[in-house]
Structures are given as C-alpha cells and as structure tokens.
Amino acid sequence: MRNIRGLGLAVVAALAVTGVVLFGEGSPAQDTRLLSGAAWLASGKVGQVTLLDGMTAEVSAQVQVAPSGNSLAVVQQGTTAYAVDRSAGTIRRIDGATFDVSQPETPIADASRDLTVIPGRTALYTVDNRRGILADTDPRTLQRRGEMISVADKLTAGTAAVDDEGVFWSIDPATGKVARVHDGQRSLHDVAEPGESLITLANGHPVVIDRKGARAISLSSTTASVVDTIQLDVRPDDVLRASGSPHNERLYVVHKRGVLTVCDLLESDCSKVVPLAGDSDFGAPVESDNRLFVPNYATGEVWIIDLQRSAVLAKPKVLDTGSTFQLLTKDSVVFYNDLMSEKAGVIQLDGTVTPTAKYDPKNPARGVTTPVTGGPGTQQPTKPATAKPGTDKPTPSRQTDQPGQRTGADKPKSQLKISMSDVSPIVGQPIELRVQSLSGDQPTEAQWMFGDGASGDGATTSHKWAAANTYQVAVKARIGTEEVATSVPVTVSATPTYKVRVRTPDGGKITGNGIDCPGTCEVDLPPDTGIKLVATPSQGRTHGSWQNCPGSTTSCEFVLTGDRLNIGYTFGTAADPVTVRVTQNADGIVEGSGITCPSTCEVQVPRNTEISLSARAADPDRHAFDKWGGACTGAVQPCKVKASANVTTVQTTWKRKPIKLTITCTKIYDADGTISVSNGSKCVTAGRASTSIVVTGKPGDSFDLVATEDAPKRDGYTSHFDKYGGTGGCRTDGTKTCQVTLKDTDTEVTVTGHFRGLKKN
C-alpha cells in the first residue's frame, strides 16, 4: 500500500447541505479527526502515544504523555485515547480531535503497575488487578463515579472485559465466580471451577473458558446465566489464550502446545482445530474479515489463518527479535506495536506488512504534536520518521525550508467531496456514496472503508450498516497520478419503532404480531406494520369488546403509525355455567375441552358447549380402553357430547389385558420330561432340546405345575428333573411342583423347567 502523507491531518471542516458532505484542506493543527481504521499505540521507552492511520500506515499524531521509560499503555474509546502510566498510577485523556492532553488523574490510589483501564462504548472502567477492585470513571474528567466495587480476589490477563452495552465482566480465578457490573450494581455468579479461567466476548456476550473443567461456557449478556456448555480438549500443562469473534458466535482458544481450537457456539462444537508451531509462545488471536491473526512472541511472526478453510495463509515476520508485542484491530485494520521501541505497522489480509516508525529513535522529541490549544507561536507538528517497507531504517520526513513556506512536494492536493444519498441513514438502509474532486479532474479509482469492517470500490458505491453507531467513512481516490484521501463521520440511527402495549386481560388471552398476553404484552414494531390482534376466551368465558382498538368481537386490525399503549379487551362471563366431570375405573388419560384427567377431571363451561374427549391408556402394557359410560356411549373415539345438564358426567371403563405365562421345558443330554399345568396344558420335551407353551390369565389366577420324568432310555440314560427357573417364583432346589400366582403388576411371567440325563453305571 502506498503511503498518503498527511491523511490524518488534512480534514478541516464538515458541512452537510441537502445530503452532501464537503471536506477541504486547512491548517492541520487546527482540526484533526480520527480516521476509520486509525489506532493509538503506546511507546513506553519514550513516554509517547502515537496515532497510526490504517489506510496509509502513516503517523497522524505523536503525543508526549509520560516520562521516558515509564510503563505505559493506551486504550481507545471512539476518537479518544486514554494513556495509562502504570509507573505513576495515573490516567490521562487525549482528545481525538485536538490532541489536548488532560492532567494526570488517579481514580484508584496506590494501583501503580496493577492499573488497567477498560473502555466500553459509553463507559470507562479503571481496575486495580492486584486488589481486584473496580472504579466507574467519568470518560471526560477521569474522576471516579460512585464507590469502588470489589469484583475478584485478584485479576490477571484475560479475566475482564466490557461489552458494547457498557457492562463490565470479570472472572475470579480463585473462586470461578463471574462478576457483572452495570450502572454501579454488581452481581456474582457461580460459573466455573476454581482455577486459571479466562473470560472473553463473542458476538457481544461473555464466554468463560473454564480451564480446570475443560469447558467453554456461554453466558447470557443480560442475566449472566449459563446458556450453553461445550467441552474443550485441555491438557494438564496447557497454557491458554482466548478471544471471541466480534460479530459471530465463534470462540478462539490458542493452546501453548501449538494448537488453535475454533468453537462454533451456535452448534456447541469445539472439534475444529488448526495446527500451529509447537514450543512457541502464541498470544490471543484477533479477527478481521474472516481471517484470524495469531501473534507468535517467540519468533516475532503473525500467523494468518483463513477461517473458512481452516488453513494457514501466511506467517509474516513483524519483529526481528522474539518479544511480546501488541496485536489489535480497529475497523478491520490489523496493527502491530512494539511497546519498547519505535516499531509498529499494519498487516494486510494477505500477509503484506507495512512497517512504520512511531518516532525518530535518534530524536524522539522530533515531530511531537502540539495541541490546538497550544496558543500563538506554537510550533506546527512535523511528521516523525517513517520506516520504508522491508527495512528498519527510518526515512526522514520532508520539512519545509522555512516556517509557513511549502516545497514543491508539499503543494496542496485536490480537494474531495463525499456525497451521500441520505446523511442521516438508519440501520439496514442502502446508502449511495460518491466521491468527487472540487478542482477539475475527477477520480478514476477509489477505495472505501465504511467503518464497520466492510469496504468498497469505485467513485460511486453503496453500503448499508447493520448496527446503530457513528462510523468514520474513509475514501482514497486516484486523480490522475495523485492519490488523495478524506473521511467523514456518519451517524447511523436505529430503525425507528413504535410500541404496541396490551393491558393484561382477565378471562382469556390476546395474540398477534408477537403479542401473547398474558406473558408478552408489549412489542416494538416498525412503522406502517399491519397489526392484527385476536382475543381468545378461557373456558367458561365468552368474547366481549375491545378498548382503543377498532375491530370485530374476536379481532381488531390497524396500521401502526405511532405508539399504541392502552389496548384492552373485556371478556364476557359465560351465562349459566355447567359442570363437565370425568370418572374412571382404572388409570387412564382423558383429554379435551379443558379436561386433562387424572390431573383435571372437572371443568366449568357454558351450557350447551360441545365437548370432545379422547381416552388412552396410562400403561398400555396392562390396560386397554374398553368403552365410554355416562353421557358418552360405545367405544368410538373421540366421545362428543353437548353439556346441557347441570352436571355432565362421562365415565371411562378400562379392561385388564391378559397376563401371559410362558412355560419352557429344556433338556440336557438324553433326557425327556413333561411339565403339566393345572389347566390341562402340558410342556413336553419329546426329544427336542427346548419346548414352550403359553397360557394366559388375569391377576389372582393360580397355576399348579408338576414335573414328570420319562422312563429310562435303552441307551442307559435316566431322565432326572433338575430345577425350575424364571420369574414365576418357583423353588430352584429340585422340587417338582410349583404354584404360580399372577399379580396385578405382571404383564408376562416365565417358568423354565430343566431336565438332565444321567447315565446308569
């Protein structure tokens, strides 16, 4: 990618006129906007933070925030940066438009090197990791708001996050408890086993990696309750680092043994793995455009993985020596940063690396940006040295020969105008965008970044945003041999909705368009939605009338043009209610018309209501439906009757299924015999190894069995009755007689008689 000098400093004013946004060139120190895909990077060695533009890989600002050598970090909230000086235990705010630096503040005393700042979309939390305490901090004044909150015994890397709604989440490794903090209120939840657990965000909701329990646990973002649990392949010596997809239900877990696990949270599946290098030191992955970027601190490489094919695409080397470095994304642009040197840059999706120098290592003060409030006579900021791709040697920035005088190389570039079909779009609305030059020749090529990770091409393009937010839309255009860039903030509003609210009815329910009241009595719907609500009375009630909703007795319909907050329905009381009652002679299930017997065997209905009842056996192996009685007759199902009497009684009769008694006689060696049954049946071996007969009866019936051996065989074998077996309760000591009594709980009984052949000496 070619560098475009001064992209981050060229924007001066925005004017919206009939759907057109105009940008022109002016004094760079007077008004600077954070571009789409620009990130603040820290340099602890020199005590500076640097604004690096992702489209050009150029430094847009260089701000001194701490003494050289201090332990320094920076976090970003929209266009604003917060410099965290862990050596001093302080925070400073850097305005993204003016680069003004606030005075250092100490929201938590004595935090020092354990101080961490975690920004959300609208919240800023200050954390003391060592003591596990949290302070809600005002994003502008950096003063603590409210009391400090204890969230854990101790926090470590990967144990805290803030979601898009400004909710703070953390997990206490000592207890496995998850803390949820919102609007100053804390709740604790038992989620994981005590041990080295992690917490991250996937598609906006928290996911806990329970190392000891070898589980990935998805939590509800509103209640912190467990939504799903997925088993992970975790070994005893595994060191884990994890992150989640910002817009998809995916979790990424990197194992020290050199494996990347990709979990599909929708499918509850963590079986997909991608092999990495063993004996390495991989950091938490970051995602951009369906690719995963995994830092390898041992080699200074970044592994780029195609998530669709689960394949490693490239392993670009960003640092010559193995040391821990930062890897982060901003609007789908991937940045790397060495905290203790001038080295930083941008990594493209194909693995191309554009390095840059955050400052001149020989003269770090050179190029430090002066805030616009610096007053008359302040020196205009100059560009720091920028490293050429493929080298570590910085190339000096061009300087003007005299203050206020431009060289030929720094002559003004063409001015661009971005036109939009609607400067106040809503979510999901297609918007046409066009870039034009205000100085003659028009762009022949243009590349767009829409601030939500998507991109486009052409002087005219279109886009629609999926979520409400303010996006910085940037475009780089070619006009002849010149490349020019500019950007514009676009605020996308949520799709407008109107409320439909129904008063909780008495005596029935109201349904339609998502309403299911009682239960769900209020919904938000888009304008001009056609609404149809239906009233259904409960048993014993009748249809009545609507309030604030035109329609018939049963339903009302209207087109939603505004909030409808007081819709009601009054159900009538059935005149002359009567009773329907079901009785049974055995366990069975009778259902219909409000009856669910045996739990509900009696209901009240209006007189002359048509009743329909169906019967089925509770235990089909023991009972079968026989017939109806009372108001219903016969055995036809369902029974239909009109409830005209004060009490309508329906009876069910169930018949007991016969109990089957299976008698088997077996023989070993040359032995035959007979088992005689008191009902006249006989089981005879008759030369076969096994013979069975079946008799049936009802509960309480008894059958006497007698075993008789056959006469000795001519071959010298004598038949001998050995014993009974089976479930009939016969003695097993060789007694030849047995009485089997059938019980009500029986469905089938078995008796086996064994004959054995004995050879005469």
C-alpha positions in Angstrom: 0.0 0.0 0.0 1.4 3.4 -0.9 1.6 6.0 1.9 -0.6 9.1 1.6 1.1 11.8 3.5 -0.9 13.8 5.9 -4.2 11.8 5.6 -4.8 12.0 9.3 -4.2 15.8 9.3 -5.9 17.0 6.2 -9.5 17.2 7.3 -10.7 20.6 8.5 -14.4 21.1 8.3 -17.7 19.3 7.5 -20.8 20.9 6.1 -24.0 19.0 5.4 -26.2 20.6 2.7 -29.0 18.7 1.1 -27.4 15.3 1.6 -23.8 16.4 0.7 -20.9 16.5 3.0 -17.9 18.7 1.9 -14.3 18.5 3.0 -11.5 20.9 2.3 -7.9 21.4 3.3 -6.8 23.7 6.1 -4.3 24.1 8.9 -3.5 20.6 10.2 -3.1 21.8 13.7 -6.5 23.4 13.9 -8.9 20.5 13.4 -8.0 16.8 13.0 -10.4 13.9 13.0 -9.6 10.3 13.8 -10.0 8.4 10.6 -11.6 5.0 10.1 -9.1 2.3 11.0 -6.8 4.5 13.0 -5.3 3.3 16.3 -3.5 4.8 19.2 -0.3 3.0 20.0 1.9 3.3 23.1 5.7 3.7 23.3 6.9 3.3 26.9 10.5 3.8 26.0 9.9 7.4 25.2 6.6 8.1 27.1 4.6 8.8 24.0 1.4 7.6 22.3 1.1 7.6 18.6 -2.0 7.8 16.3 -1.4 5.5 13.3 -3.7 5.6 10.3 -4.6 2.2 9.0 -5.2 3.1 5.3 -1.8 4.7 4.9 0.3 3.3 7.7 1.3 6.8 8.5 1.6 8.6 11.8 -1.1 11.2 12.2 -0.2 12.4 15.7 2.6 11.9 18.3 1.8 12.9 21.8 4.1 13.1 24.9 2.1 11.7 27.9 4.7 10.4 30.4 8.4 10.4 31.2 10.6 8.2 29.1 10.9 4.7 30.4 7.7 4.6 32.3 5.4 1.5 32.0 2.9 2.9 29.5 -0.3 1.6 27.9 -3.1 3.2 25.9 -6.7 2.3 25.3 -9.2 3.8 22.8 -12.8 4.9 23.1 -14.0 6.2 19.8 -11.7 9.0 18.8 -10.4 9.5 22.3 -7.3 7.9 23.8 -6.5 7.2 27.5 -2.9 6.9 28.4 -2.3 4.6 31.4 1.0 5.4 33.2 1.4 2.3 35.4 4.7 3.7 36.8 2.8 6.7 38.2 -0.6 5.0 38.7 -2.3 7.7 36.6 -4.5 8.2 33.6 -4.5 11.0 31.0 -7.1 11.7 28.3 -6.0 12.6 24.8 -8.8 14.4 22.8 -9.1 12.7 19.3 -9.9 16.0 17.6 -7.5 18.5 19.2 -4.9 16.2 20.8 -5.3 18.1 24.0 -3.8 16.1 26.9 -5.5 16.3 30.3 -3.8 16.5 33.7 -3.0 13.1 35.1 -5.7 11.7 37.4 -5.7 8.8 40.0 -9.1 7.2 40.2 -7.7 4.4 42.3 -4.9 5.2 44.8 -1.8 3.0 45.0 -2.7 1.0 42.0 0.6 1.7 40.1 1.7 -1.2 37.9 -1.5 -3.1 38.5 -3.6 -0.3 37.0 -5.7 -1.2 34.0 -8.3 0.8 32.0 -11.1 -0.9 30.1 -13.3 1.2 27.8 -16.7 0.3 26.6 -18.8 2.2 24.0 -20.1 4.6 26.7 -18.3 3.5 29.8 -14.8 3.7 31.2 -13.7 1.4 33.9 -10.5 1.6 36.0 -9.3 -1.6 37.5 -6.7 -2.5 40.2 -5.7 -6.0 39.2 -3.8 -6.8 42.3 -6.7 -6.0 44.7 -9.5 -6.9 42.3 -11.3 -3.6 42.6 -13.1 -1.6 40.0 -13.9 2.1 39.7 -16.5 3.5 37.2 -14.6 6.5 35.8 -16.0 9.6 34.1 -14.6 9.4 30.5 -14.1 13.2 30.3 -13.0 14.2 33.8 -11.4 10.9 34.8 -12.9 11.3 38.2 -14.4 8.3 39.9 -18.2 8.0 39.8 -19.6 6.3 42.9 -18.0 3.8 45.3 -15.3 1.3 44.3 -16.5 -2.2 43.7 -14.8 -5.5 44.6 -15.0 -7.9 41.7 -12.4 -10.6 42.4 -9.6 -11.5 44.8 -7.2 -10.8 42.0 -7.4 -10.2 38.3 -4.9 -11.4 35.6 -4.6 -11.0 31.9 -7.7 -12.3 30.1 -10.0 -12.2 33.1 -12.0 -9.0 32.4 -13.9 -7.4 29.5 -16.5 -4.7 28.8 -19.3 -5.4 26.3 -21.0 -2.9 23.9 -23.7 -2.1 26.4 -21.0 -0.9 28.9 -21.4 -3.9 31.2 -18.2 -4.9 32.9 -17.5 -8.7 33.2 -14.7 -10.4 35.1 -13.9 -13.9 36.4 -12.1 -14.6 39.7 -9.6 -17.4 39.1 -9.6 -18.2 42.8 -13.3 -18.9 43.0 -14.6 -19.3 39.4 -17.2 -16.6 40.2 -18.2 -14.2 37.4 -18.9 -10.6 38.3 -21.3 -8.5 36.3 -21.3 -4.7 36.9 -23.7 -2.3 35.3 -24.9 1.1 36.5 -22.9 0.7 39.7 -24.6 -2.6 40.6 -22.6 -5.8 41.0 -23.9 -9.3 40.8 -21.9 -12.5 41.4 -22.5 -15.8 39.6 -21.0 -19.3 40.2 -19.9 -20.4 36.7 -16.5 -22.1 36.6 -14.4 -24.3 38.8 -11.6 -22.5 40.8 -8.5 -22.3 38.6 -7.0 -20.4 35.7 -10.2 -19.4 34.0 -10.5 -16.7 31.2 -13.4 -14.6 30.0 -13.9 -13.0 26.6 -16.7 -11.7 24.4 -18.1 -13.4 21.4 -20.8 -11.6 19.3 -21.3 -9.3 22.3 -21.9 -11.8 25.0 -19.5 -13.2 27.6 -17.9 -16.7 27.2 -15.9 -18.3 30.1 -13.0 -20.7 29.4 -13.0 -23.0 32.4 -9.5 -24.4 32.2 -9.9 -26.9 35.1 -13.3 -28.1 34.0 -12.1 -28.1 30.3 -15.3 -26.2 29.2 -16.3 -23.2 27.2 -19.4 -21.7 28.9 -21.6 -19.2 27.1 -23.4 -16.7 29.3 -26.5 -14.5 28.8 -25.4 -10.9 28.4 -28.5 -9.8 30.4 -28.7 -12.3 33.3 -25.2 -13.9 33.3 -27.0 -17.3 33.4 -25.4 -20.2 31.6 -26.7 -20.6 28.0 -24.5 -23.5 26.8 -21.5 -25.5 27.9 -19.1 -27.1 25.4 -16.3 -29.5 26.3 -12.7 -28.4 25.4 -9.6 -30.6 24.8 -7.4 -29.1 27.5 -4.3 -30.9 28.8 -2.8 -30.5 32.3 0.2 -28.5 31.1 -1.8 -26.3 28.6 -1.4 -22.6 28.7 -4.5 -21.0 27.1 -5.1 -17.6 25.5 -8.5 -16.8 24.1 -10.6 -14.3 22.2 -14.0 -14.2 20.6 -15.4 -13.1 17.2 -16.9 -9.6 17.4 -19.7 -10.3 15.1 -20.1 -14.2 15.0 -20.8 -16.9 17.5 -17.2 -18.2 17.4 -14.6 -18.6 20.2 -10.9 -18.9 19.5 -8.6 -20.8 22.0 -4.8 -21.0 21.5 -3.0 -23.8 23.3 0.7 -23.4 24.2 1.3 -26.9 22.7 0.7 -25.3 19.3 -3.0 -25.8 18.5 -5.8 -23.4 17.7 -9.3 -24.5 18.7 -12.2 -22.8 16.8 -15.5 -23.3 18.7 -18.8 -22.8 16.8 -21.0 -21.6 19.7 -24.2 -22.0 17.8 -23.5 -25.7 17.0 -22.0 -26.3 20.5 -18.9 -27.7 18.7 -15.2 -27.2 19.6 -13.9 -30.0 17.4 -12.3 -27.8 14.7 -8.5 -27.4 15.3 -5.7 -25.7 13.3 -2.1 -26.9 13.9 0.4 -24.2 14.9 4.1 -24.4 15.7 5.0 -26.3 18.9 7.2 -24.9 21.7 6.1 -21.4 20.8 4.6 -18.5 22.7 1.3 -17.6 21.0 -0.9 -14.7 22.1 -4.6 -14.1 21.9 -5.9 -14.0 18.3 -7.6 -11.1 16.6 -10.1 -11.4 13.8 -10.5 -9.4 10.6 -12.6 -10.2 7.5 -13.0 -13.9 8.3 -9.2 -14.2 8.9 -7.5 -14.8 12.3 -4.3 -13.2 13.2 -2.3 -15.0 15.9 0.9 -13.4 17.3 3.9 -15.7 17.9 6.0 -13.8 20.5 8.8 -16.4 20.3 9.6 -15.6 16.6 8.1 -12.2 16.0 5.7 -13.7 13.5 2.0 -13.3 13.0 0.1 -16.4 11.7 -2.8 -15.5 9.4 -5.5 -18.2 9.2 -8.3 -18.5 6.7 -11.3 -19.4 9.0 -13.4 -20.7 6.1 -10.7 -23.2 5.0 -9.0 -23.6 8.4 -5.7 -23.1 6.6 -2.6 -21.0 7.4 -2.3 -18.4 4.7 0.9 -16.6 5.7 3.3 -16.1 8.6 4.7 -12.6 8.1 7.6 -11.5 10.4 6.9 -8.2 12.0 9.8 -8.0 14.5 13.3 -9.3 14.2 13.7 -10.4 17.8 11.3 -12.5 19.8 9.5 -10.4 22.4 5.9 -9.7 23.4 4.2 -7.2 21.1 0.7 -5.9 20.7 -1.7 -7.1 18.0 -5.0 -5.2 17.7 -7.7 -4.4 15.2 -9.6 -1.1 14.5 -12.4 -1.2 11.9 -10.9 -4.4 10.5 -7.4 -3.0 10.1 -4.8 -5.1 11.9 -2.0 -3.2 13.7 1.1 -4.5 15.5 3.1 -2.5 18.0 6.3 -2.9 20.0 5.8 -1.1 23.3 9.5 -0.7 23.9 10.7 0.5 20.5 9.6 2.7 17.6 8.5 -0.2 15.6 4.8 -0.6 14.5 2.8 -1.1 11.4 -0.2 -2.5 9.5 -0.7 -6.1 8.4 -2.8 -6.7 5.3 -5.2 -9.7 4.9 -2.7 -11.4 2.5 0.2 -11.0 5.0 1.8 -7.9 3.5 3.3 -5.8 6.2 3.7 -2.1 6.1 6.1 -1.1 8.9 6.4 2.4 10.2 8.3 4.3 12.9 6.2 5.8 15.7 9.0 8.2 16.5 12.6 9.0 15.4 14.7 6.8 17.7 17.6 9.2 17.4 15.4 12.2 18.3 12.1 11.1 19.9 11.0 14.7 20.6 11.1 15.4 16.8 7.6 15.5 15.4 5.7 15.6 18.8 2.3 17.1 18.1 1.3 20.4 19.7 -2.3 20.5 20.8 -4.5 23.1 19.0 -4.9 24.9 22.4 -1.1 25.5 22.4 -1.7 29.2 21.7 0.1 31.6 19.3 3.6 30.9 18.3 3.5 27.2 19.0 5.4 25.1 16.5 3.4 23.2 14.0 3.8 19.4 14.3 6.1 17.6 11.9 5.9 14.1 10.7 8.2 11.6 12.6 10.5 9.4 10.6 8.7 6.5 8.8 10.4 3.2 8.0 10.4 2.0 4.5 8.7 -1.4 3.9 11.2 -4.2 4.4 13.7 -2.1 6.4 14.2 -0.9 9.9 15.8 2.4 8.9 13.6 5.4 9.2 13.3 7.7 6.2 13.3 11.4 7.4 10.0 13.2 6.8 10.0 16.1 4.3 10.4 19.5 6.0 9.5 23.0 4.7 12.5 25.2 4.0 11.1 28.0 6.2 8.1 28.2 8.5 4.9 28.7 6.5 6.6 28.0 3.2 5.8 24.8 1.2 8.2 22.9 -1.0 7.0 21.7 -4.4 6.5 18.2 -2.9 4.1 19.6 -0.3 1.8 21.6 -2.6 -1.9 21.4 -1.9 -3.6 18.2 -3.1 -7.0 18.1 -4.7 -10.0 18.7 -2.5 -12.6 15.9 -2.3 -16.3 16.0 -1.7 -18.2 13.0 -0.4 -21.9 12.9 -1.4 -24.4 10.7 0.3 -28.0 9.9 -0.7 -29.0 10.4 2.9 -26.8 12.0 5.5 -29.0 10.5 8.4 -29.2 6.8 7.5 -30.9 4.2 9.6 -29.9 0.6 10.2 -30.3 -1.5 7.1 -30.9 1.4 4.7 -28.9 1.3 1.4 -27.0 4.5 1.0 -25.3 5.6 -2.2 -21.9 7.3 -1.6 -20.0 9.2 -4.2 -16.5 10.9 -4.1 -15.8 13.9 -6.4 -13.0 16.3 -6.8 -13.7 20.1 -6.3 -10.7 21.1 -8.5 -11.3 19.8 -12.1 -10.3 16.2 -12.9 -12.4 13.6 -11.3 -11.4 10.3 -9.6 -10.7 7.3 -11.8 -10.3 4.9 -8.9 -11.5 4.9 -5.3 -11.3 2.6 -2.3 -13.7 2.9 0.6 -13.7 1.8 4.2 -17.1 2.1 5.8 -16.0 1.9 9.5 -17.8 -1.4 10.2 -15.2 -3.7 8.7 -16.6 -3.6 5.2 -15.0 -1.9 2.1 -16.0 -0.9 -1.4 -14.5 0.2 -4.7 -15.4 2.9 -7.3 -16.1 6.6 -7.3 -19.7 5.7 -6.7 -20.6 2.8 -4.3 -23.4 1.8 -1.9 -23.5 0.4 1.6 -25.8 -0.3 4.5 -24.9 -0.6 8.1 -26.1 -3.4 10.4 -26.0 -1.6 13.7 -26.6 1.9 15.1 -23.3 3.7 15.7 -21.2 6.6 14.4 -18.9 5.3 11.7 -15.9 7.1 10.2 -16.2 6.5 6.4 -12.9 7.0 4.6 -12.1 7.0 0.9 -8.8 7.0 -1.0 -9.2 8.3 -4.6 -6.8 8.5 -7.6 -7.0 11.7 -9.6 -4.5 11.4 -12.5 -1.2 10.4 -10.8 -2.2 11.8 -7.5 -3.8 9.9 -4.6 -6.0 11.8 -2.2 -7.9 10.7 0.9 -10.5 12.1 3.2 -13.2 10.8 5.6 -16.5 11.7 7.1 -18.3 10.6 10.2 -21.7 9.0 9.5 -24.2 8.5 12.3 -26.4 5.6 11.7 -29.6 5.5 13.8 -31.5 2.5 14.9 -34.6 1.6 12.8 -37.5 3.6 14.3 -40.1 1.5 16.1 -43.4 2.1 17.8 -44.7 0.3 20.9 -47.8 -1.8 20.9 -48.9 -2.5 24.5 -51.9 -4.6 25.6 -53.4 -4.5 29.1 -53.3 -7.9 30.7 -56.7 -9.4 30.1 -58.9 -11.2 32.6 -60.6 -14.4 31.3 -58.6 -15.1 28.1 -55.6 -14.2 26.0 -54.7 -11.7 23.2 -52.3 -12.8 20.5 -50.8 -11.4 17.3 -47.7 -9.7 15.9 -45.5 -11.1 18.7 -48.1 -10.3 21.4 -49.1 -13.3 23.5 -50.7 -11.7 26.6 -50.7 -12.6 29.5 -47.0 -13.2 29.1 -45.7 -10.9 26.3 -48.0 -7.8 26.4 -45.6 -5.3 24.7 -43.7 -5.4 21.5 -41.7 -2.9 19.4 -42.5 -2.9 15.7 -41.5 -0.8 12.6 -43.8 2.0 11.3 -46.6 1.0 9.0 -46.7 -2.6 10.2 -50.1 -4.1 9.8 -51.4 -5.2 13.2 -54.0 -7.9 13.8 -54.8 -8.9 17.4 -57.1 -11.8 18.2 -58.9 -12.3 21.5 -59.5 -15.9 22.7 -61.6 -16.5 25.8 -60.7 -19.1 28.5 -63.1 -21.9 29.4 -66.2 -20.6 31.0 -65.7 -17.1 29.4 -67.1 -15.5 26.3 -66.0 -12.9 23.7 -66.5 -9.4 24.8 -65.3 -6.0 23.5 -62.1 -4.1 22.6 -60.9 -0.8 24.0 -58.8 1.5 21.9 -58.6 -0.9 19.1 -61.2 -0.9 16.3 -62.5 -4.3 15.1 -64.9 -7.2 15.4 -65.8 -9.1 18.5 -62.9 -11.5 18.1 -60.1 -9.4 16.5 -59.0 -5.9 15.7 -56.8 -4.6 13.0 -54.9 -1.3 12.3 -51.7 0.1 10.7 -49.0 1.2 13.2 -48.4 4.9 12.7 -47.4 5.7 16.4 -47.3 4.1 19.8 -50.4 2.2 20.8 -50.1 1.8 24.6 -53.5 1.2 26.0 -55.2 -1.6 24.1 -57.6 -3.6 26.2 -60.2 -6.3 25.9 -63.0 -7.2 28.3 -64.1 -10.9 28.1 -67.6 -11.8 29.0 -68.7 -14.2 31.7 -70.5 -17.3 30.4 -74.1 -17.3 31.2 -75.5 -20.4 33.2 -72.2 -22.3 33.6 -72.4 -26.1 33.9 -70.0 -28.8 35.1 -68.3 -31.5 33.0 -66.9 -34.3 35.1 -64.9 -37.4 34.1 -64.7 -40.6 36.2 -62.6 -43.7 35.6 -62.4 -47.3 36.9 -58.6 -47.5 36.3 -55.6 -45.5 35.5 -56.1 -43.8 32.1 -55.7 -40.4 30.4 -58.7 -38.5 29.2 -58.1 -35.2 27.4 -60.1 -32.5 25.6 -62.2 -29.4 26.2 -60.1 -28.3 29.2 -60.1 -31.8 30.7 -56.7 -33.4 31.4 -57.7 -36.2 33.7 -56.4 -37.5 36.1 -54.9 -34.1 36.9 -58.0 -32.1 35.9 -61.2 -34.2 35.8 -63.7 -31.4 36.2 -64.3 -28.0 34.4 -66.9 -25.3 34.1 -68.2 -24.5 30.6 -71.2 -22.5 29.3 -74.3 -24.6 29.0 -74.7 -26.5 25.7 -71.0 -26.3 25.0 -69.8 -29.1 22.6 -67.4 -31.4 24.5 -64.9 -33.6 22.7 -62.9 -36.2 24.8 -60.3 -38.8 23.9 -59.0 -41.6 26.1 -55.7 -43.5 26.1 -54.1 -46.0 28.5 -51.6 -44.7 31.0 -49.9 -48.1 30.9 -50.7 -49.7 27.5 -49.0 -53.0 28.5 -51.5 -53.5 31.3 -54.7 -51.8 30.3 -56.8 -51.1 27.2 -59.7 -48.8 26.7 -63.0 -50.7 26.8 -65.9 -48.3 26.5 -67.5 -45.0 27.5 -70.2 -44.6 30.0 -72.5 -41.9 31.4 -73.1 -39.1 28.8 -71.0 -40.9 26.2 -71.7 -44.5 25.0 -69.9 -47.0 22.9 -66.2 -47.2 22.3 -65.7 -44.8 19.4 -63.1 -42.1 19.9 -63.4 -39.2 20.4 -66.5 -39.0 22.5 -68.6 -36.0 21.6 -71.4 -34.7 23.8 -73.3 -31.5 24.5 -73.0 -30.2 28.0 -76.7 -29.4 28.5 -77.3 -30.7 32.1 -76.1 -29.0 35.2 -73.6 -31.8 35.6 -72.5 -33.9 32.6 -70.6 -37.0 33.7 -68.5 -39.1 31.4 -67.2 -42.4 32.5 -64.4 -44.5 31.1 -64.0 -48.2 31.5 -60.6 -49.9 31.2 -60.1 -53.6 30.7 -57.1 -55.5 32.0 -55.0 -57.1 29.3 -54.4 -60.8 29.9 -51.2 -61.8 31.6 -49.1 -64.2 29.6 -47.5 -67.2 31.4 -44.8 -68.8 29.3 -43.6 -72.3 30.4 -40.5 -73.7 28.8 -39.1 -77.2 29.3 -35.5 -77.9 28.4 -33.2 -81.0 28.5 -29.5 -81.7 28.7 -28.2 -85.0 27.3 -30.6 -87.7 26.5 -33.4 -86.8 29.0 -37.1 -86.1 28.4 -39.8 -85.0 30.6 -43.2 -83.3 31.0 -44.4 -80.2 32.9 -48.2 -80.5 33.5 -50.3 -77.4 34.2 -53.4 -77.5 36.3 -55.5 -76.0 33.4 -54.7 -79.2 31.3 -51.8 -77.8 29.3 -48.5 -79.7 29.0 -45.0 -78.8 28.1 -43.3 -82.0 26.7 -39.6 -82.2 25.5 -40.4 -85.1 23.2 -36.8 -85.3 22.0 -36.3 -81.6 21.4 -33.8 -79.5 23.3 -36.4 -76.9 24.3 -40.2 -76.6 24.1 -42.5 -73.8 25.2 -46.2 -73.4 25.8 -48.2 -70.2 26.7 -51.2 -69.9 29.0 -53.0 -66.7 29.9 -54.8 -65.4 32.9 -55.9 -62.5 35.0 -54.5 -61.1 38.3 -55.1 -63.6 41.1 -55.2 -66.7 38.9 -53.0 -69.6 40.1 -51.5 -72.4 38.1 -50.1 -75.6 39.6 -47.1 -77.1 37.8 -45.9 -80.7 38.1 -42.7 -82.0 36.5 -42.6 -85.7 35.5 -39.5 -87.6 34.2 -39.8 -90.0 31.3 -38.8 -93.7 31.7 -35.1 -94.7 31.4 -33.7 -94.8 27.8 -32.4 -98.0 26.3 -29.0 -96.2 25.8 -28.6 -96.2 29.6 -29.6 -92.6 30.3 -32.1 -91.9 33.0 -34.2 -88.6 32.9 -33.8 -86.5 36.1 -35.7 -83.2 36.8 -33.0 -80.7 37.8 -34.8 -77.4 38.8 -37.2 -74.6 37.9 -36.1 -71.1 36.8 -37.7 -67.8 35.5 -39.8 -65.1 37.1 -42.7 -67.2 38.4 -41.3 -67.6 41.9 -40.7 -71.4 41.7 -38.2 -73.0 44.0 -34.8 -73.9 42.5 -33.9 -76.8 44.8 -35.2 -79.6 42.5 -38.8 -79.6 43.9 -41.0 -81.0 41.1 -44.2 -79.0 42.0 -44.7 -75.2 41.8 -47.7 -72.9 42.1 -47.6 -69.6 40.0 -50.0 -66.8 41.1 -50.4 -63.9 38.7 -50.2 -60.4 40.2 -51.8 -57.2 39.1 -48.4 -55.7 38.3 -47.5 -58.6 36.0 -47.6 -58.3 32.2 -45.7 -61.5 31.4 -44.4 -64.4 33.6 -41.9 -67.1 32.6 -41.1 -70.5 34.2 -38.4 -72.8 32.8 -38.1 -76.5 33.9 -34.7 -78.2 33.3 -34.4 -82.0 32.8 -31.0 -83.6 32.8 -29.9 -87.1 31.6 -27.9 -89.3 33.9 -26.0 -92.3 32.7 -26.5 -95.6 34.6 -23.3 -97.3 35.7 
